[in-house]
Amino acid sequence: MNTYPVLLTAQEAADILRVSRWRIYDLIAQNVIPAVRLGRQVRIPRDKLWELIQAQRQAM
């Protein structure tokens, strides 16, 4: 996971989770995935996405 930048684009997060970019935007809107807005751009903190993945794995 450390090979990715600190702030991920929606497409990079989608590639990691193997979902569509629009699904990432939907999850951001639902506050499932935390995001940082920089003007019109949306970035997902890599560490927060990793924490979400780990939490979902432990819930299984």
mmCIF file of the N, C-alpha and C atoms, coordinates in Angstrom:
data_MODEL
# 
_entry.id   MODEL 
# 
loop_
_atom_site.group_PDB 
_atom_site.id 
_atom_site.type_symbol 
_atom_site.label_atom_id 
_atom_site.label_alt_id 
_atom_site.label_comp_id 
_atom_site.label_asym_id 
_atom_site.label_entity_id 
_atom_site.label_seq_id 
_atom_site.pdbx_PDB_ins_code 
_atom_site.Cartn_x 
_atom_site.Cartn_y 
_atom_site.Cartn_z 
_atom_site.occupancy 
_atom_site.B_iso_or_equiv 
_atom_site.pdbx_formal_charge 
_atom_site.auth_seq_id 
_atom_site.auth_comp_id 
_atom_site.auth_asym_id 
_atom_site.auth_atom_id 
_atom_site.pdbx_PDB_model_num 
ATOM 1   N N  . MET A 1 1  ? 0.825   -1.195  0.000   1.00 0.00 ? 1  MET A N  1 
ATOM 2   C CA . MET A 1 1  ? 0.000   0.000   0.000   1.00 0.00 ? 1  MET A CA 1 
ATOM 3   C C  . MET A 1 1  ? 0.869   1.257   0.000   1.00 0.00 ? 1  MET A C  1 
ATOM 4   N N  . ASN A 1 2  ? 2.077   1.175   0.490   1.00 0.00 ? 2  ASN A N  1 
ATOM 5   C CA . ASN A 1 2  ? 2.951   2.343   0.555   1.00 0.00 ? 2  ASN A CA 1 
ATOM 6   C C  . ASN A 1 2  ? 3.481   2.775   -0.795  1.00 0.00 ? 2  ASN A C  1 
ATOM 7   N N  . THR A 1 3  ? 3.222   2.004   -1.829  1.00 0.00 ? 3  THR A N  1 
ATOM 8   C CA . THR A 1 3  ? 3.666   2.416   -3.160  1.00 0.00 ? 3  THR A CA 1 
ATOM 9   C C  . THR A 1 3  ? 2.739   3.466   -3.766  1.00 0.00 ? 3  THR A C  1 
ATOM 10  N N  . TYR A 1 4  ? 1.580   3.659   -3.146  1.00 0.00 ? 4  TYR A N  1 
ATOM 11  C CA . TYR A 1 4  ? 0.638   4.665   -3.617  1.00 0.00 ? 4  TYR A CA 1 
ATOM 12  C C  . TYR A 1 4  ? 0.932   6.004   -2.953  1.00 0.00 ? 4  TYR A C  1 
ATOM 13  N N  . PRO A 1 5  ? 0.524   7.113   -3.585  1.00 0.00 ? 5  PRO A N  1 
ATOM 14  C CA . PRO A 1 5  ? 0.728   8.430   -2.958  1.00 0.00 ? 5  PRO A CA 1 
ATOM 15  C C  . PRO A 1 5  ? -0.114  8.578   -1.688  1.00 0.00 ? 5  PRO A C  1 
ATOM 16  N N  . VAL A 1 6  ? 0.221   9.554   -0.875  1.00 0.00 ? 6  VAL A N  1 
ATOM 17  C CA . VAL A 1 6  ? -0.466  9.784   0.398   1.00 0.00 ? 6  VAL A CA 1 
ATOM 18  C C  . VAL A 1 6  ? -1.940  10.091  0.164   1.00 0.00 ? 6  VAL A C  1 
ATOM 19  N N  . LEU A 1 7  ? -2.249  10.864  -0.866  1.00 0.00 ? 7  LEU A N  1 
ATOM 20  C CA . LEU A 1 7  ? -3.636  11.163  -1.233  1.00 0.00 ? 7  LEU A CA 1 
ATOM 21  C C  . LEU A 1 7  ? -3.941  10.507  -2.569  1.00 0.00 ? 7  LEU A C  1 
ATOM 22  N N  . LEU A 1 8  ? -4.957  9.673   -2.577  1.00 0.00 ? 8  LEU A N  1 
ATOM 23  C CA . LEU A 1 8  ? -5.331  8.930   -3.778  1.00 0.00 ? 8  LEU A CA 1 
ATOM 24  C C  . LEU A 1 8  ? -6.425  9.646   -4.551  1.00 0.00 ? 8  LEU A C  1 
ATOM 25  N N  . THR A 1 9  ? -6.400  9.502   -5.850  1.00 0.00 ? 9  THR A N  1 
ATOM 26  C CA . THR A 1 9  ? -7.518  9.962   -6.665  1.00 0.00 ? 9  THR A CA 1 
ATOM 27  C C  . THR A 1 9  ? -8.641  8.938   -6.534  1.00 0.00 ? 9  THR A C  1 
ATOM 28  N N  . ALA A 1 10 ? -9.813  9.311   -6.971  1.00 0.00 ? 10 ALA A N  1 
ATOM 29  C CA . ALA A 1 10 ? -10.941 8.379   -6.948  1.00 0.00 ? 10 ALA A CA 1 
ATOM 30  C C  . ALA A 1 10 ? -10.635 7.158   -7.816  1.00 0.00 ? 10 ALA A C  1 
ATOM 31  N N  . GLN A 1 11 ? -9.960  7.365   -8.925  1.00 0.00 ? 11 GLN A N  1 
ATOM 32  C CA . GLN A 1 11 ? -9.627  6.246   -9.802  1.00 0.00 ? 11 GLN A CA 1 
ATOM 33  C C  . GLN A 1 11 ? -8.633  5.298   -9.146  1.00 0.00 ? 11 GLN A C  1 
ATOM 34  N N  . GLU A 1 12 ? -7.636  5.835   -8.445  1.00 0.00 ? 12 GLU A N  1 
ATOM 35  C CA . GLU A 1 12 ? -6.674  4.983   -7.751  1.00 0.00 ? 12 GLU A CA 1 
ATOM 36  C C  . GLU A 1 12 ? -7.356  4.176   -6.651  1.00 0.00 ? 12 GLU A C  1 
ATOM 37  N N  . ALA A 1 13 ? -8.249  4.810   -5.900  1.00 0.00 ? 13 ALA A N  1 
ATOM 38  C CA . ALA A 1 13 ? -8.996  4.096   -4.867  1.00 0.00 ? 13 ALA A CA 1 
ATOM 39  C C  . ALA A 1 13 ? -9.887  3.026   -5.502  1.00 0.00 ? 13 ALA A C  1 
ATOM 40  N N  . ALA A 1 14 ? -10.491 3.348   -6.621  1.00 0.00 ? 14 ALA A N  1 
ATOM 41  C CA . ALA A 1 14 ? -11.337 2.382   -7.329  1.00 0.00 ? 14 ALA A CA 1 
ATOM 42  C C  . ALA A 1 14 ? -10.514 1.186   -7.792  1.00 0.00 ? 14 ALA A C  1 
ATOM 43  N N  . ASP A 1 15 ? -9.317  1.443   -8.273  1.00 0.00 ? 15 ASP A N  1 
ATOM 44  C CA . ASP A 1 15 ? -8.442  0.348   -8.709  1.00 0.00 ? 15 ASP A CA 1 
ATOM 45  C C  . ASP A 1 15 ? -8.069  -0.552  -7.539  1.00 0.00 ? 15 ASP A C  1 
ATOM 46  N N  . ILE A 1 16 ? -7.785  0.040   -6.394  1.00 0.00 ? 16 ILE A N  1 
ATOM 47  C CA . ILE A 1 16 ? -7.427  -0.740  -5.206  1.00 0.00 ? 16 ILE A CA 1 
ATOM 48  C C  . ILE A 1 16 ? -8.588  -1.615  -4.765  1.00 0.00 ? 16 ILE A C  1 
ATOM 49  N N  . LEU A 1 17 ? -9.789  -1.032  -4.731  1.00 0.00 ? 17 LEU A N  1 
ATOM 50  C CA . LEU A 1 17 ? -10.971 -1.757  -4.263  1.00 0.00 ? 17 LEU A CA 1 
ATOM 51  C C  . LEU A 1 17 ? -11.648 -2.571  -5.359  1.00 0.00 ? 17 LEU A C  1 
ATOM 52  N N  . ARG A 1 18 ? -11.201 -2.386  -6.589  1.00 0.00 ? 18 ARG A N  1 
ATOM 53  C CA . ARG A 1 18 ? -11.772 -3.079  -7.748  1.00 0.00 ? 18 ARG A CA 1 
ATOM 54  C C  . ARG A 1 18 ? -13.259 -2.800  -7.906  1.00 0.00 ? 18 ARG A C  1 
ATOM 55  N N  . VAL A 1 19 ? -13.581 -1.502  -7.815  1.00 0.00 ? 19 VAL A N  1 
ATOM 56  C CA . VAL A 1 19 ? -14.932 -1.020  -8.058  1.00 0.00 ? 19 VAL A CA 1 
ATOM 57  C C  . VAL A 1 19 ? -14.829 0.135   -9.047  1.00 0.00 ? 19 VAL A C  1 
ATOM 58  N N  . SER A 1 20 ? -15.968 0.653   -9.465  1.00 0.00 ? 20 SER A N  1 
ATOM 59  C CA . SER A 1 20 ? -15.946 1.772   -10.400 1.00 0.00 ? 20 SER A CA 1 
ATOM 60  C C  . SER A 1 20 ? -15.613 3.076   -9.680  1.00 0.00 ? 20 SER A C  1 
ATOM 61  N N  . ARG A 1 21 ? -15.147 4.026   -10.450 1.00 0.00 ? 21 ARG A N  1 
ATOM 62  C CA . ARG A 1 21 ? -14.852 5.350   -9.908  1.00 0.00 ? 21 ARG A CA 1 
ATOM 63  C C  . ARG A 1 21 ? -16.122 5.973   -9.355  1.00 0.00 ? 21 ARG A C  1 
ATOM 64  N N  . TRP A 1 22 ? -17.247 5.744   -10.001 1.00 0.00 ? 22 TRP A N  1 
ATOM 65  C CA . TRP A 1 22 ? -18.518 6.308   -9.542  1.00 0.00 ? 22 TRP A CA 1 
ATOM 66  C C  . TRP A 1 22 ? -18.953 5.681   -8.226  1.00 0.00 ? 22 TRP A C  1 
ATOM 67  N N  . ARG A 1 23 ? -18.619 4.420   -8.008  1.00 0.00 ? 23 ARG A N  1 
ATOM 68  C CA . ARG A 1 23 ? -18.927 3.778   -6.720  1.00 0.00 ? 23 ARG A CA 1 
ATOM 69  C C  . ARG A 1 23 ? -18.118 4.441   -5.606  1.00 0.00 ? 23 ARG A C  1 
ATOM 70  N N  . ILE A 1 24 ? -16.887 4.829   -5.894  1.00 0.00 ? 24 ILE A N  1 
ATOM 71  C CA . ILE A 1 24 ? -16.068 5.539   -4.912  1.00 0.00 ? 24 ILE A CA 1 
ATOM 72  C C  . ILE A 1 24 ? -16.740 6.868   -4.556  1.00 0.00 ? 24 ILE A C  1 
ATOM 73  N N  . TYR A 1 25 ? -17.180 7.610   -5.549  1.00 0.00 ? 25 TYR A N  1 
ATOM 74  C CA . TYR A 1 25 ? -17.870 8.880   -5.286  1.00 0.00 ? 25 TYR A CA 1 
ATOM 75  C C  . TYR A 1 25 ? -19.133 8.654   -4.455  1.00 0.00 ? 25 TYR A C  1 
ATOM 76  N N  . ASP A 1 26 ? -19.838 7.580   -4.735  1.00 0.00 ? 26 ASP A N  1 
ATOM 77  C CA . ASP A 1 26 ? -21.042 7.246   -3.974  1.00 0.00 ? 26 ASP A CA 1 
ATOM 78  C C  . ASP A 1 26 ? -20.697 6.940   -2.516  1.00 0.00 ? 26 ASP A C  1 
ATOM 79  N N  . LEU A 1 27 ? -19.633 6.172   -2.291  1.00 0.00 ? 27 LEU A N  1 
ATOM 80  C CA . LEU A 1 27 ? -19.208 5.849   -0.929  1.00 0.00 ? 27 LEU A CA 1 
ATOM 81  C C  . LEU A 1 27 ? -18.710 7.089   -0.188  1.00 0.00 ? 27 LEU A C  1 
ATOM 82  N N  . ILE A 1 28 ? -18.099 8.009   -0.895  1.00 0.00 ? 28 ILE A N  1 
ATOM 83  C CA . ILE A 1 28 ? -17.677 9.275   -0.282  1.00 0.00 ? 28 ILE A CA 1 
ATOM 84  C C  . ILE A 1 28 ? -18.910 10.070  0.141   1.00 0.00 ? 28 ILE A C  1 
ATOM 85  N N  . ALA A 1 29 ? -19.917 10.137  -0.730  1.00 0.00 ? 29 ALA A N  1 
ATOM 86  C CA . ALA A 1 29 ? -21.148 10.874  -0.429  1.00 0.00 ? 29 ALA A CA 1 
ATOM 87  C C  . ALA A 1 29 ? -21.875 10.281  0.777   1.00 0.00 ? 29 ALA A C  1 
ATOM 88  N N  . GLN A 1 30 ? -21.748 8.959   0.968   1.00 0.00 ? 30 GLN A N  1 
ATOM 89  C CA . GLN A 1 30 ? -22.377 8.283   2.099   1.00 0.00 ? 30 GLN A CA 1 
ATOM 90  C C  . GLN A 1 30 ? -21.497 8.328   3.350   1.00 0.00 ? 30 GLN A C  1 
ATOM 91  N N  . ASN A 1 31 ? -20.359 8.990   3.262   1.00 0.00 ? 31 ASN A N  1 
ATOM 92  C CA . ASN A 1 31 ? -19.390 9.090   4.368   1.00 0.00 ? 31 ASN A CA 1 
ATOM 93  C C  . ASN A 1 31 ? -18.822 7.740   4.783   1.00 0.00 ? 31 ASN A C  1 
ATOM 94  N N  . VAL A 1 32 ? -18.790 6.791   3.874   1.00 0.00 ? 32 VAL A N  1 
ATOM 95  C CA . VAL A 1 32 ? -18.165 5.500   4.139   1.00 0.00 ? 32 VAL A CA 1 
ATOM 96  C C  . VAL A 1 32 ? -16.656 5.631   3.955   1.00 0.00 ? 32 VAL A C  1 
ATOM 97  N N  . ILE A 1 33 ? -16.267 6.351   2.917   1.00 0.00 ? 33 ILE A N  1 
ATOM 98  C CA . ILE A 1 33 ? -14.854 6.610   2.646   1.00 0.00 ? 33 ILE A CA 1 
ATOM 99  C C  . ILE A 1 33 ? -14.590 8.080   2.933   1.00 0.00 ? 33 ILE A C  1 
ATOM 100 N N  . PRO A 1 34 ? -13.625 8.370   3.817   1.00 0.00 ? 34 PRO A N  1 
ATOM 101 C CA . PRO A 1 34 ? -13.296 9.773   4.082   1.00 0.00 ? 34 PRO A CA 1 
ATOM 102 C C  . PRO A 1 34 ? -12.568 10.380  2.890   1.00 0.00 ? 34 PRO A C  1 
ATOM 103 N N  . ALA A 1 35 ? -12.816 11.644  2.644   1.00 0.00 ? 35 ALA A N  1 
ATOM 104 C CA . ALA A 1 35 ? -12.189 12.307  1.510   1.00 0.00 ? 35 ALA A CA 1 
ATOM 105 C C  . ALA A 1 35 ? -11.817 13.736  1.861   1.00 0.00 ? 35 ALA A C  1 
ATOM 106 N N  . VAL A 1 36 ? -10.842 14.236  1.134   1.00 0.00 ? 36 VAL A N  1 
ATOM 107 C CA . VAL A 1 36 ? -10.390 15.617  1.263   1.00 0.00 ? 36 VAL A CA 1 
ATOM 108 C C  . VAL A 1 36 ? -10.746 16.310  -0.041  1.00 0.00 ? 36 VAL A C  1 
ATOM 109 N N  . ARG A 1 37 ? -11.390 17.431  0.057   1.00 0.00 ? 37 ARG A N  1 
ATOM 110 C CA . ARG A 1 37 ? -11.730 18.192  -1.147  1.00 0.00 ? 37 ARG A CA 1 
ATOM 111 C C  . ARG A 1 37 ? -10.727 19.324  -1.318  1.00 0.00 ? 37 ARG A C  1 
ATOM 112 N N  . LEU A 1 38 ? -10.142 19.381  -2.490  1.00 0.00 ? 38 LEU A N  1 
ATOM 113 C CA . LEU A 1 38 ? -9.200  20.436  -2.857  1.00 0.00 ? 38 LEU A CA 1 
ATOM 114 C C  . LEU A 1 38 ? -9.793  21.161  -4.060  1.00 0.00 ? 38 LEU A C  1 
ATOM 115 N N  . GLY A 1 39 ? -10.596 22.170  -3.777  1.00 0.00 ? 39 GLY A N  1 
ATOM 116 C CA . GLY A 1 39 ? -11.335 22.822  -4.857  1.00 0.00 ? 39 GLY A CA 1 
ATOM 117 C C  . GLY A 1 39 ? -12.363 21.846  -5.387  1.00 0.00 ? 39 GLY A C  1 
ATOM 118 N N  . ARG A 1 40 ? -12.292 21.571  -6.665  1.00 0.00 ? 40 ARG A N  1 
ATOM 119 C CA . ARG A 1 40 ? -13.213 20.615  -7.282  1.00 0.00 ? 40 ARG A CA 1 
ATOM 120 C C  . ARG A 1 40 ? -12.700 19.187  -7.225  1.00 0.00 ? 40 ARG A C  1 
ATOM 121 N N  . GLN A 1 41 ? -11.443 19.030  -6.838  1.00 0.00 ? 41 GLN A N  1 
ATOM 122 C CA . GLN A 1 41 ? -10.840 17.698  -6.799  1.00 0.00 ? 41 GLN A CA 1 
ATOM 123 C C  . GLN A 1 41 ? -11.137 16.997  -5.477  1.00 0.00 ? 41 GLN A C  1 
ATOM 124 N N  . VAL A 1 42 ? -11.244 15.687  -5.542  1.00 0.00 ? 42 VAL A N  1 
ATOM 125 C CA . VAL A 1 42 ? -11.474 14.866  -4.359  1.00 0.00 ? 42 VAL A CA 1 
ATOM 126 C C  . VAL A 1 42 ? -10.285 13.921  -4.226  1.00 0.00 ? 42 VAL A C  1 
ATOM 127 N N  . ARG A 1 43 ? -9.745  13.836  -3.016  1.00 0.00 ? 43 ARG A N  1 
ATOM 128 C CA . ARG A 1 43 ? -8.644  12.928  -2.749  1.00 0.00 ? 43 ARG A CA 1 
ATOM 129 C C  . ARG A 1 43 ? -8.977  12.102  -1.513  1.00 0.00 ? 43 ARG A C  1 
ATOM 130 N N  . ILE A 1 44 ? -8.557  10.848  -1.533  1.00 0.00 ? 44 ILE A N  1 
ATOM 131 C CA . ILE A 1 44 ? -8.810  9.931   -0.434  1.00 0.00 ? 44 ILE A CA 1 
ATOM 132 C C  . ILE A 1 44 ? -7.473  9.661   0.260   1.00 0.00 ? 44 ILE A C  1 
ATOM 133 N N  . PRO A 1 45 ? -7.401  9.917   1.567   1.00 0.00 ? 45 PRO A N  1 
ATOM 134 C CA . PRO A 1 45 ? -6.164  9.612   2.285   1.00 0.00 ? 45 PRO A CA 1 
ATOM 135 C C  . PRO A 1 45 ? -5.877  8.107   2.253   1.00 0.00 ? 45 PRO A C  1 
ATOM 136 N N  . ARG A 1 46 ? -4.692  7.775   1.790   1.00 0.00 ? 46 ARG A N  1 
ATOM 137 C CA . ARG A 1 46 ? -4.293  6.373   1.645   1.00 0.00 ? 46 ARG A CA 1 
ATOM 138 C C  . ARG A 1 46 ? -4.429  5.616   2.964   1.00 0.00 ? 46 ARG A C  1 
ATOM 139 N N  . ASP A 1 47 ? -3.973  6.203   4.055   1.00 0.00 ? 47 ASP A N  1 
ATOM 140 C CA . ASP A 1 47 ? -4.014  5.523   5.347   1.00 0.00 ? 47 ASP A CA 1 
ATOM 141 C C  . ASP A 1 47 ? -5.444  5.264   5.813   1.00 0.00 ? 47 ASP A C  1 
ATOM 142 N N  . LYS A 1 48 ? -6.344  6.217   5.563   1.00 0.00 ? 48 LYS A N  1 
ATOM 143 C CA . LYS A 1 48 ? -7.747  6.034   5.959   1.00 0.00 ? 48 LYS A CA 1 
ATOM 144 C C  . LYS A 1 48 ? -8.407  4.925   5.136   1.00 0.00 ? 48 LYS A C  1 
ATOM 145 N N  . LEU A 1 49 ? -8.058  4.846   3.858   1.00 0.00 ? 49 LEU A N  1 
ATOM 146 C CA . LEU A 1 49 ? -8.602  3.778   3.018   1.00 0.00 ? 49 LEU A CA 1 
ATOM 147 C C  . LEU A 1 49 ? -8.091  2.430   3.513   1.00 0.00 ? 49 LEU A C  1 
ATOM 148 N N  . TRP A 1 50 ? -6.811  2.367   3.872   1.00 0.00 ? 50 TRP A N  1 
ATOM 149 C CA . TRP A 1 50 ? -6.236  1.126   4.382   1.00 0.00 ? 50 TRP A CA 1 
ATOM 150 C C  . TRP A 1 50 ? -6.925  0.716   5.685   1.00 0.00 ? 50 TRP A C  1 
ATOM 151 N N  . GLU A 1 51 ? -7.198  1.690   6.580   1.00 0.00 ? 51 GLU A N  1 
ATOM 152 C CA . GLU A 1 51 ? -7.904  1.397   7.835   1.00 0.00 ? 51 GLU A CA 1 
ATOM 153 C C  . GLU A 1 51 ? -9.298  0.845   7.554   1.00 0.00 ? 51 GLU A C  1 
ATOM 154 N N  . LEU A 1 52 ? -9.972  1.409   6.564   1.00 0.00 ? 52 LEU A N  1 
ATOM 155 C CA . LEU A 1 52 ? -11.302 0.924   6.188   1.00 0.00 ? 52 LEU A CA 1 
ATOM 156 C C  . LEU A 1 52 ? -11.232 -0.521  5.697   1.00 0.00 ? 52 LEU A C  1 
ATOM 157 N N  . ILE A 1 53 ? -10.238 -0.813  4.883   1.00 0.00 ? 53 ILE A N  1 
ATOM 158 C CA . ILE A 1 53 ? -10.064 -2.177  4.372   1.00 0.00 ? 53 ILE A CA 1 
ATOM 159 C C  . ILE A 1 53 ? -9.806  -3.134  5.526   1.00 0.00 ? 53 ILE A C  1 
ATOM 160 N N  . GLN A 1 54 ? -8.922  -2.748  6.448   1.00 0.00 ? 54 GLN A N  1 
ATOM 161 C CA . GLN A 1 54 ? -8.609  -3.604  7.593   1.00 0.00 ? 54 GLN A CA 1 
ATOM 162 C C  . GLN A 1 54 ? -9.836  -3.831  8.471   1.00 0.00 ? 54 GLN A C  1 
ATOM 163 N N  . ALA A 1 55 ? -10.619 -2.797  8.700   1.00 0.00 ? 55 ALA A N  1 
ATOM 164 C CA . ALA A 1 55 ? -11.829 -2.920  9.524   1.00 0.00 ? 55 ALA A CA 1 
ATOM 165 C C  . ALA A 1 55 ? -12.826 -3.874  8.873   1.00 0.00 ? 55 ALA A C  1 
ATOM 166 N N  . GLN A 1 56 ? -12.952 -3.795  7.561   1.00 0.00 ? 56 GLN A N  1 
ATOM 167 C CA . GLN A 1 56 ? -13.875 -4.687  6.860   1.00 0.00 ? 56 GLN A CA 1 
ATOM 168 C C  . GLN A 1 56 ? -13.396 -6.129  6.908   1.00 0.00 ? 56 GLN A C  1 
ATOM 169 N N  . ARG A 1 57 ? -12.073 -6.316  6.837   1.00 0.00 ? 57 ARG A N  1 
ATOM 170 C CA . ARG A 1 57 ? -11.527 -7.682  6.920   1.00 0.00 ? 57 ARG A CA 1 
ATOM 171 C C  . ARG A 1 57 ? -11.777 -8.279  8.288   1.00 0.00 ? 57 ARG A C  1 
ATOM 172 N N  . GLN A 1 58 ? -11.651 -7.484  9.350   1.00 0.00 ? 58 GLN A N  1 
ATOM 173 C CA . GLN A 1 58 ? -11.856 -7.987  10.708  1.00 0.00 ? 58 GLN A CA 1 
ATOM 174 C C  . GLN A 1 58 ? -13.333 -8.266  10.975  1.00 0.00 ? 58 GLN A C  1 
ATOM 175 N N  . ALA A 1 59 ? -14.205 -7.560  10.286  1.00 0.00 ? 59 ALA A N  1 
ATOM 176 C CA . ALA A 1 59 ? -15.645 -7.756  10.474  1.00 0.00 ? 59 ALA A CA 1 
ATOM 177 C C  . ALA A 1 59 ? -16.132 -9.058  9.843   1.00 0.00 ? 59 ALA A C  1 
ATOM 178 N N  . MET A 1 60 ? -15.347 -9.636  8.975   1.00 0.00 ? 60 MET A N  1 
ATOM 179 C CA . MET A 1 60 ? -15.758 -10.860 8.272   1.00 0.00 ? 60 MET A CA 1 
ATOM 180 C C  . MET A 1 60 ? -15.741 -12.059 9.167   1.00 0.00 ? 60 MET A C  1 
# 
